Amino acid sequence: MAFNGSQSESPSLVAQVRTWARELGFSQIGVAGVDLSSAEPGLAAWIGNGFHGSMAYMESHGVRRARPAELVPGTTSIITARMDYLGATPEGWQAIEFDRLQRPEEGIVSLYARGRDYHKVLRSRLQKLADRIAAAVGPFGHRVFTDSAPVLEVELAARSGQGWRGRHTLVLNREGGSMFFLGEIFVDMALPETEPVADHCGTCSACLDVCPTGAIVAPYRLDARRCISYLTIEHHGSIPVELRPLMGNRIYGCDDCQLVCPWNKFAQPALVPDFAPRDALFGQPLVALFAWSEEDFLRNTEGSPIRRIGHARWLRNIAVAMGNALAKREDAEVRAALQARMEHPDPVVREHVAWALGG
């Protein structure tokens, strides 16, 4: 089937793109325009309030994030995509995950990070999708993204009908909850925009109520400086002392606001095998994870999104979780493991170990 890329042919092209995308493991395709000017005031206010924390790139890019045609000159339309990432999950998986948070000696890695790095998976498959489009319409200007550039992914996803922005600030879909990744292809051809969908959060405040650190300061407003995902992944240096006890045994990311969301009873399993949980990152005791040498860390996180935080931050996060475990129940093995790292060469690791030991 061939297309000439003209506006008159574009609805047929979008329909074909949806078919190709499904074959590549994507759950949904949409199309957004490039005028995001109405999102600029909210973005500027969020940055002005300092809610981006130490993510300096947010401030340096500023409102450019809301100007796709400046990021990639010539962009006329943006193809948005979402990809489910849940592995095979039993009935009641949300309750099972909450139960795991009550096992203080177990290290909890966020569901999305238990398998292969989504950046690599989505970028590769988005490029394959772009290649299929090029084979149909001829060469065209494009660039693929997934959480890798100053792109307002949630805004684009909501505008193109992937779902609505939930009160926790993530995209929610009536048929898929929020357990999915987002990606985009910026293109230089005009495509018909897909319609946005209505907000279906209503007056539900479950995500605000459950957040361990109160990071969702108001509906649709997240203070990243308090978010456990930010603290364990994006934040360099010391974790604020007052927030450490609230982190429990979460050592990489946090799923609480998604686990409690009623819409995630509709979350769908991944269509690709890449996100199946790795044994080394799932259900492991904190002591075992804390014992990893840097070589162990690199080997066990090869191809994983966790690798990018580095071994020292990995130990920092686990030290906090071990301190929280000791606060609940004295454990000689946990204490001995911490004591073995008291002279670690990294000062941040040493600081968090000392805190965990009650120093």
C-alpha positions in Angstrom: 0.0 0.0 0.0 1.5 3.4 -1.0 0.7 6.9 0.0 1.9 10.2 -1.5 1.9 12.1 1.8 -0.7 14.6 0.7 -3.2 16.0 3.2 -6.0 14.2 1.4 -4.3 10.9 1.9 -3.3 11.5 5.5 -6.4 10.0 7.3 -5.6 6.7 5.4 -2.0 7.0 6.4 -2.8 7.5 10.1 -5.0 4.4 10.0 -2.2 2.4 8.4 0.3 3.8 11.0 -2.0 2.4 13.8 -1.8 -1.1 12.2 1.9 -0.9 11.9 2.2 0.4 15.5 0.2 -2.5 16.9 2.5 -4.9 15.1 5.4 -3.2 16.8 3.9 -3.5 20.3 2.4 -0.1 20.7 -1.1 0.1 22.3 -2.3 3.3 20.8 -1.4 6.0 18.3 -2.6 9.6 18.2 -1.7 12.8 16.4 -1.1 16.2 18.0 -0.5 19.7 16.6 2.5 21.8 17.5 0.8 24.8 19.1 1.2 24.2 22.8 1.2 27.9 23.8 -1.6 27.4 26.2 0.6 25.1 28.3 3.4 27.6 28.7 2.0 29.5 31.7 1.5 26.3 33.7 5.0 25.1 32.8 6.6 28.5 33.7 4.7 28.5 37.1 5.8 25.0 37.9 9.5 25.9 37.2 9.1 29.2 39.0 7.9 27.4 42.1 11.0 25.3 42.1 9.0 22.1 41.8 11.6 20.7 39.3 14.1 20.4 42.1 17.7 19.9 40.9 16.6 18.9 37.4 18.4 22.0 36.0 17.6 20.9 32.4 14.0 21.7 33.1 14.8 25.3 33.8 17.4 25.7 31.1 15.0 24.5 28.4 12.2 26.6 30.0 9.1 27.1 27.8 11.0 25.7 24.8 9.5 22.4 25.9 6.2 23.8 24.8 7.5 24.8 21.4 8.0 21.6 19.4 8.8 23.4 16.1 11.7 25.1 17.8 13.1 21.8 19.1 12.8 20.3 15.6 12.5 23.0 12.9 10.0 22.0 10.2 7.8 19.9 12.5 4.1 20.2 11.5 2.6 17.3 13.4 3.5 15.0 16.2 2.6 11.3 16.2 2.2 10.1 19.8 2.4 6.5 21.0 1.9 4.6 24.2 3.2 1.2 25.1 1.9 -0.9 28.0 4.7 -2.2 30.3 3.1 -4.5 32.8 4.4 -8.0 32.9 2.1 -11.0 33.4 0.3 -10.0 36.5 -2.0 -12.0 38.7 -5.5 -11.0 39.7 -5.3 -8.3 42.4 -1.8 -7.3 41.4 -2.2 -3.8 42.9 -2.9 -5.3 46.4 0.0 -7.7 46.0 2.3 -4.8 45.3 1.0 -2.8 48.3 1.6 -5.9 50.4 5.3 -6.0 49.3 5.7 -2.5 50.7 4.9 -4.1 54.1 8.0 -6.3 53.9 10.7 -4.0 55.2 13.6 -6.2 54.4 12.7 -6.5 50.7 13.9 -3.9 48.2 11.1 -2.5 45.9 11.9 -1.4 42.4 9.2 0.4 40.5 7.2 -1.9 38.1 8.4 0.0 35.0 12.1 -0.5 35.8 12.1 -4.3 36.5 12.7 -5.1 32.8 14.6 -3.6 29.9 15.2 0.1 29.6 12.2 1.6 28.0 14.2 4.3 26.3 15.9 1.8 24.2 12.8 -0.3 23.5 10.6 2.6 22.5 13.2 4.5 20.5 14.0 1.4 18.5 10.4 0.6 17.7 9.4 4.2 17.0 12.3 4.4 14.5 11.0 1.2 12.9 7.5 2.8 12.7 9.1 5.9 11.0 10.9 3.6 8.6 7.6 2.0 7.6 6.0 5.4 7.1 9.0 6.4 4.9 8.6 3.2 2.8 5.0 4.2 2.2 5.2 8.0 1.6 8.9 8.5 0.7 11.6 10.2 2.7 10.3 12.7 5.2 11.7 14.8 8.0 11.3 13.2 11.4 12.8 12.6 14.8 11.8 10.1 17.5 11.7 10.8 21.3 10.8 9.0 24.5 11.5 10.9 27.7 14.8 12.0 26.2 14.5 15.6 25.2 12.6 18.8 26.2 9.3 17.4 25.1 5.9 17.9 26.9 5.0 14.2 26.6 2.0 14.3 28.9 0.6 17.4 27.2 1.0 15.9 23.8 -0.4 12.6 24.8 -3.5 14.2 26.3 -4.1 16.5 23.3 -3.9 13.6 21.0 -6.4 11.4 22.8 -4.1 8.9 24.5 -5.9 9.7 27.7 -6.3 12.6 30.2 -3.9 14.1 32.7 -4.8 12.4 36.0 -4.7 14.2 39.3 -1.3 12.6 39.9 -0.1 14.3 36.6 0.3 11.0 34.7 -1.8 10.2 31.7 -4.8 8.0 32.4 -6.6 5.9 29.8 -10.0 4.3 30.3 -8.9 1.0 28.7 -5.3 1.0 30.0 -5.0 2.8 33.2 -1.6 4.5 33.5 0.9 1.7 33.3 2.4 2.6 30.0 5.3 4.5 28.4 4.9 7.4 26.0 6.9 8.2 22.9 6.7 10.6 19.9 7.6 11.1 16.3 8.0 14.7 15.2 7.2 14.8 11.5 7.3 17.5 8.8 4.0 16.5 7.2 0.5 17.6 8.1 -1.6 14.9 9.7 -5.2 15.1 11.0 -5.1 15.6 14.8 -6.9 13.1 17.0 -9.5 14.3 19.5 -8.6 14.6 23.2 -10.8 12.8 25.7 -12.6 14.1 28.8 -11.1 14.0 32.3 -12.6 11.1 34.3 -10.9 11.6 37.6 -14.0 13.3 39.0 -13.5 14.1 42.7 -11.3 11.1 43.4 -8.4 12.0 45.6 -6.9 8.5 46.2 -3.5 9.4 44.6 -3.1 12.6 46.7 -4.1 10.7 49.9 -1.7 7.8 49.3 1.5 9.7 48.3 4.0 8.8 51.1 5.7 12.1 51.0 2.9 14.4 50.1 4.5 15.2 46.7 1.2 15.7 45.0 0.6 19.1 46.6 -2.7 19.7 44.8 -4.6 18.0 42.0 -2.5 18.0 38.8 0.4 19.6 40.6 3.5 17.6 41.6 6.4 18.9 43.7 9.2 16.7 42.4 11.4 17.6 45.3 9.3 15.4 47.6 8.6 12.6 45.0 10.3 9.3 45.8 10.8 8.6 42.1 12.7 11.9 41.9 14.6 11.4 45.1 15.8 7.8 44.2 16.5 8.5 40.5 17.0 12.1 39.5 18.3 13.6 42.7 22.1 13.6 43.3 23.6 14.0 46.7 21.9 13.7 50.0 18.3 12.8 50.4 16.6 15.2 52.8 16.6 13.7 56.3 13.0 14.4 56.9 11.9 12.5 53.8 14.0 9.3 54.4 11.7 7.6 56.9 8.8 8.2 54.5 10.5 6.2 51.7 10.1 2.8 53.3 11.7 0.1 51.2 11.3 1.8 47.9 14.8 1.8 46.4 14.1 2.9 42.8 11.0 4.8 42.0 7.5 4.6 43.5 4.2 3.3 42.2 1.8 4.2 45.1 -0.2 6.8 43.2 -0.7 4.3 40.3 -1.4 1.3 42.5 -4.2 3.1 44.3 -5.8 4.5 41.1 -9.1 2.8 40.3 -8.4 3.1 36.6 -5.5 0.7 36.8 -7.8 -2.2 37.2 -7.9 -1.8 33.4 -4.2 -1.8 33.0 -3.1 -4.1 30.2 -0.1 -6.5 29.9 2.7 -5.5 27.7 2.6 -6.6 24.0 6.4 -7.0 24.0 8.5 -9.3 26.1 11.2 -6.7 27.0 9.5 -5.5 30.2 9.3 -8.9 31.9 10.8 -8.5 35.4 14.3 -9.7 35.9 14.9 -12.0 38.9 17.8 -9.8 40.2 15.5 -6.8 40.4 12.4 -8.4 41.8 11.6 -9.7 45.3 15.2 -9.5 46.5 16.3 -8.8 50.1 17.9 -5.5 50.7 21.0 -7.2 52.2 21.6 -9.0 48.9 21.1 -5.9 46.8 23.4 -3.9 49.1 26.1 -6.5 48.8 26.5 -5.9 45.1 29.9 -4.6 44.0 30.1 -2.1 41.3 30.8 -4.9 38.9 27.7 -6.8 40.1 25.6 -3.6 39.7 26.7 -3.1 36.2 26.2 -6.7 35.3 22.7 -7.0 36.9 21.5 -3.7 35.4 22.9 -4.1 31.9 20.1 -2.9 29.5 18.1 -1.6 32.5 17.0 2.0 33.3 18.5 1.5 36.7 22.1 1.6 35.5 22.1 5.3 34.8 21.9 6.2 38.6 25.2 4.5 39.2 26.4 2.2 42.0 26.8 4.9 44.6 23.2 6.2 44.4 22.0 2.6 44.3 23.8 2.0 47.7 22.5 5.4 49.0 18.9 4.4 48.2 19.3 0.9 49.8 20.9 2.4 52.9 17.8 4.5 53.5 15.6 1.5 53.1 17.8 -0.6 55.5 17.6 2.2 58.0 13.9 2.2 57.8 13.9 -1.6 58.2 16.0 -1.3 61.3 13.6 1.3 62.7 10.8 -1.3 62.5 12.8 -4.3 63.7 16.3 -4.9 64.8 18.0 -7.2 62.4 21.6 -8.3 62.9 22.2 -9.2 59.3 20.9 -5.7 58.1 23.1 -4.0 60.7 26.2 -6.0 59.8 25.7 -5.2 56.1 25.5 -1.5 56.8 28.5 -1.6 59.1 30.5 -3.2 56.2 29.9 -0.1 54.1 30.8 2.5 56.8 34.1 3.3 55.1 32.8 3.5 51.6 34.8 5.9 49.5 31.7 7.9 48.5 30.8 10.5 51.2 27.1 10.4 50.4 27.0 6.7 50.8 28.8 7.0 54.1 26.4 9.7 55.3 23.3 7.5 54.5 24.9 4.4 56.1 25.6 6.4 59.3 22.0 7.6 59.3 20.7 4.1 58.8 22.7 2.9 61.7 21.2 5.6 63.9 24.3 7.8 63.8 
